[in-house]
């Protein structure tokens, strides 16, 4: 499913959308003749972005050098460049945020507008010029989802046409996957509620910030079930040439044990509404080539934005009162109240 042509907006962080012309399904972005295409894989971590990136790279998309490599809990690798990780961490930290930030504070304040981030765009562009010379290059680093406009602008300046693949996975499966990672790495275990908030933020931003570029949604379960069909969908939707020379390599990579946490039940709603189910259903439909309910995603985004902003203000104030409470021991409180009572008695204002 390719997003229709629209004017650039603040949500795409000032990305110069004139470099792309999206005319309909199966048509690639039209820039200068012979321009290479850079394919951004977006979505929340543990949503199948690594598997999707590797399958597409085995189908003809060139990978960057300097990849992160495999770990004990992800033996097949992440397929993301270390330089991109470092750049995204630097940018997020520079704006008082991180990949673990569930808030939309930075997005609300326009922190990732291209106009106010030219230095970061220059750094990204310099890195992108080191990518392999190929008709199609693929790049994945989940934190790009929080600021794709900077990467899109830098890619355009570096001579690329832009396209996006958005990875979709049942959020309950992501909760299980993150819990397993915590066990393997002796890492901080996040709550299901926090995972759902992260998933909502990344999913909403991935969809919202790619409306001006050619894109396609791929569900992780569908990739594992029939990777040939999904590769074909990506190729047709984005108008890029994907041809697999070694199907055996993909078959070996996508072994059944790659999906440890299969969930067929309903989506749990930790926030008292229908946000998680609504977003997952909309993106799942798009991954099945059904119409994307953009108005439903807009509704959830606005509800999440307003609720998150209100609770964030309340929690920040609550922390200040908590700090005050910790500083004022019962002894100090008692001493202060007794002194105040004595003062009132002397003035005759005691009540």
N, C-alpha and C positions, 0 to 999 in steps of 0.2 A: 504494500500500500504506500503510494507516494503522496506526500502532502502537496496540496495545491499551492499555486504561486501566491505570495502575499508580500506586502511591503514590510521592510525591516521594522522591528519594534524593539523596545527596551528589553523585552524578555530574551531576545536573541543577542542582547548585549551590543547592539550597534553593528552587528555583522553586516557587511556590505552584500546584500542578497542579489545585487545586480549581476554577480558573476555566475549565477545559476538561473536556468530557465527550466521549469518543470512543467511539462505539457500533458502528462498523463501516464498511466501505467505502462511500464516497459520502455520508457524513454529516459535516457541518461541525462544528467546535467549537461547543458551545452555551454561550454566556454570557448576559449580559443581552440582551433583544431589541434589535435594531438596532445592536449593537456592531460597529464596523468590524473587519475582519480584516487583520492585518499578516502578510505572507508573507516569511519569511526564506529567502534563497537561500544555502545552505551548501555547503562543499566546498573543496578545495584550489584555489589559483590555477592558471590554465591548464587547468582541467578543464571549461570550457564555461560557467562561471557568468555571464560577461558576456553571451554569446549568449542564454542561457536567460532572464536578467533582461530583456533587451531584447525578446525575443519575447513574454514574458508582459506586459510593459508595453504593447506594441502590441496586446495582446489584452484590454486593459481595466484592468490594474492600474496604479495611480498611482505615479509615481516621486517621490522626494524632490527638492528643489531643491539647487543647489550641487554638481552632479556633478563628478567628476574631469575628464572630457573625454577626447578621443582623443589618442593619441600616434603617433609614426612607426611603431612596431611593433604598434600596436593601433589602426588607423585607424577602426574602427567604435565605439570607445569602451569604457569599463569599466562605465559605468552604476552607479557607486557614489558615495555622497555623501562629500565631503571631510571633513565634520564627523564622520562615523562613523569614517573613517580616523584622524583625530586622537584621537578618544576611545579607540579600541582601542590605539593606540600608547601613549597615556598610561597606560592600565590595565596593559598588558603590562610597560611599563618600570617602573611602580611595584611590580611583583612580580618584578623581575629577569629578565624574559623578553622575547621579541620574536616577531615573525612567523616568524623564521628558526630558532627554537628547536626542535630535534628531540626534546628530552627531555620527559618527563611529570612533571617535578619539581613544577611549580606545581599540576598536577592532583592529584598524590599528596598534597600538603600541604594541600589544601583552600583554596588561595590564592584561588579564584574563588567560594567560598561567598557566597551573598547576605548572610548575617548579618554577615560581616566586610568587606563592600564596599558598605555603604549609601550612602556618599558618591558612589561611582561609579554606583550604580543611580539616584541622584537626578539626576546629570548626564545619564545616558542618557534618563531619563524626560523631563527638561526639553527635550532635543533632539527626542524623539519627538512631543512636543506641537506641534512646528512642522511636522509632516508634513502633506501635503494632506488636506483633508477629503473622504474618498471611502470607499465601501463596502469597497474592497480596495486596500491599499497594499503595494508590494513594496520590499524593501531588501536590498542585497547588499554585503558587504565581507568578504573571505575570513577575516580574523582573528577575526570573530565566532564562527567555528567552534571556537575555542579556549576561549570563555567564553560560550556561548549562554545559560546560565542567568541571567546578569546582564541580558542584553537581553530575555529572555522575561519576567523579573520586572518590569523597567521598562515593557515594553509592556503588561503586564497592569495595572499601576498607572496607565498613561496611558489606559486604556479600550479596549484592543484585545483581540480574540481572536487566538490565535497559531497559525500553521501553518508548515510548513517544506517546502522543496523541496531535495533533495540531488542535486547534480550529480555524475555518474559519467563517468570517461573512462579509457581504457586507459593505464596508467602509462608505457608506453614512448613514447606520443605526448606525454605531458607532458614527458618528458626532452627530446625534440626541440624542443618549443615553448619551453622555458626556455633551451635552447642558442641558439635563434634570437633570443630577447630579449637575451641577453648580447651577441650580435654586433651587434645594432641599437643598443643603448644603451651599448656599450663598458663593460658591466657585469661584475661579478665572475662568472666562470663556475663554477657548482656542479657537483660530480661526480654521476654517475648514482646512486651510493650515497647521497649526501645527499638527492637528489631523492626517491628511494624512501623514505627515512626520513621526510621531510616528508609525502609522500603517505600513508604508512601512518598517521602521527599524525593528520592532518586527517581522513582517511576514517574511521578508528576513532572519533574524537571526534564527528564529524558524526552517525554512526549511534547511538552510545552515548548522546549527550546529547539526542536527539530522541525517545526511546522513550515519553515521556509527552505528546507533542503529535501532532496530525494531521500526517502527512508523506507524501511521495511521492518516489520515486527516478526520475531522468531521465538516461538515457545520452546523452552529447553526440552520438555517431554517429546515434542514433535521432532526435534533434532535427533534425539536418541532413537526414536521409533522409525524414522525414515529420513535419514540425512540427505539422500539423493533428492528427495522432493523439496527439502528446505533449501538446499544449494540452488536448485532450479528456481525456486521462488525469489531468492535474493538476486540471481542473475537477471531474471525477467523484470523484476520490479525496478531494479537500479540500472538496467541496461549495461551491465558489465559482463565481461567474458570470464566465466568460471568453468574450467574443465579439469577434471580429476585424472591425473596420469596414473596414480597408484591407489585404487580403491581399497586394496588390502591394508594400506597404512591407516586409512580412516576407520576401517572396520576394527582393526586392532586397538586404535586409540579409543573408540567409542564402545568399549566392552561394557557388559551389563553392570559391573560393580561401580560404574561411574555415577550411577544414581542411587545413593544410599538412603534417601529419604523421600519415598513416594507417598503422596497424599492425595486421596480421592474425595475426601469429605469437604464439608463447607468451610469457608474462611471464618476464622474467629475475629470478632470485632472488639478490641480492647478499649475503644474510645467512645463507646455508647452510641455509635451511629452506623452507617453503612459504607464508610469511606473505603476500607480495604477491599471489600467485596466489589464495590462499584468500579474501582480502578482496575482490579485484576480482571473482572469480567470484560471491561472495555478493551483492555490490551490483549486479552486472550482472543476475543473476537477478531481484532485486527490481525493477530498472528494466524488466524484461520481464514484470512481474506474476506472477512465480513466488514461491513461499514464500521468505522471508528466513531463512537459517540463522544464527540469532542465537547459538547455542551455538558455532558455528565462529568467529564474530567475537569472542566472549568468550575463546575459547581463544587466538586470536592476540593479543588485547589483553593478556592476562595474560603471555604469553610475551614480548611486546615490552616490557611494563612491567618485568618482572623482569630481562631481559637488559640493557635500557637503563640501569636503575638500577645494576646491577653494573658494567657497562663505564664508566658515568659516574664512579663512585667510583674505579675503577682509573685512568681517564684523568686525573682531577683530581689524584690522588696522583702519577701519572707526570709531570704538569706540574711539580709541586713538586720532584721529583728532577731533572727537566730543568733547572729554574732553578738548583738547587744545582750541577749539573754545569757550567753555563755560568759561574757565579761562581768556581768552583775551576779555575783554569788548570793545565795540566800542571806549570808551574813551582812553583805553590803546593802542589800535591799532592806533588811530589818533595821540596820543602822540609819539609813536614810529616812525611812518612815518614822522612826522614833524621834529623830531630830526635827522632822517636819511637824510632828504632833506637838513637840515641846514649843516650837515657834508659834503655833496656832494658839496654844494655851496662854502664852505670854501676851499675845495680841487680843485675846478674848474672841477669837474667830473660830474656835473649835466647834465642830458640828458632828 
